[in-house]
């Protein structure tokens, strides 16, 4: 990229930052195709109604990373407010937020999880979808272990497909920790959580075992065999979750 293009982009950015957006202008930008201006317009949102919430959700996935990150930050901000959080509790919004949690850009997932921490209604709404997604990721990892090749795919750090699944599982479990799953510790919900912890407590990647230990520490009436296994894990960061 030559200097003239760089200077032009810098000037465009300065103009966008200085621009005092009206609500209608922000909506027009979010409905448009200008990827350069969208993040600035999104951050300029101070208040929203359902229409703006829907536009934020539309810009949370499938677009430029700067737009996704700005949308995640603003959604998180509005989730912290009871009056605006309700705009994000429909099924489409909840499922899109779940996809955003597992965004390739960890800043997107981190921002959304910050919002989940502050929004109990979303914690409840997202829990069944989150458990289903985590279970599907675990099944993918199990399938990868059934390989005809000499090198086990679960232990192959160069396996891009596996690494992507592990990345998604990591963020899914981080989100699970911040839900109100203890309020549903009976029947199908509890069984799914125990199944998830049984697999992840044995997984080769210590970061996944660490998340398992973190969730287990929070779990009411946690199975003693899983507690003892992770308390005696060979990795300090894993067992430290249960020794705090």
Buried (B, 14 or more C-beta within 10 A) or exposed (E): EEEEEEEEEEEBBEEBEEBEBEBEBBBEBBEEEEEEBBBBBBBBBEEBEEEBBBBBBBBBBEBEBBBBBBBBBBBBBBBEBEEBBBBBBBEEBBBBBBBBBBBEBBEBBBBBBBBBBBBBBBBBBBBBBBBEBBBEBBEBBEEBEEEEEEEEBBEBEEBEEBEBBBBBBBBBBBBBBBBEBEEBBEEEBBEBBBBBBBBBBBBEBBBBBBBBBBBBBBBEEBBEEBBEBBBEBEEEEBBBBBEE
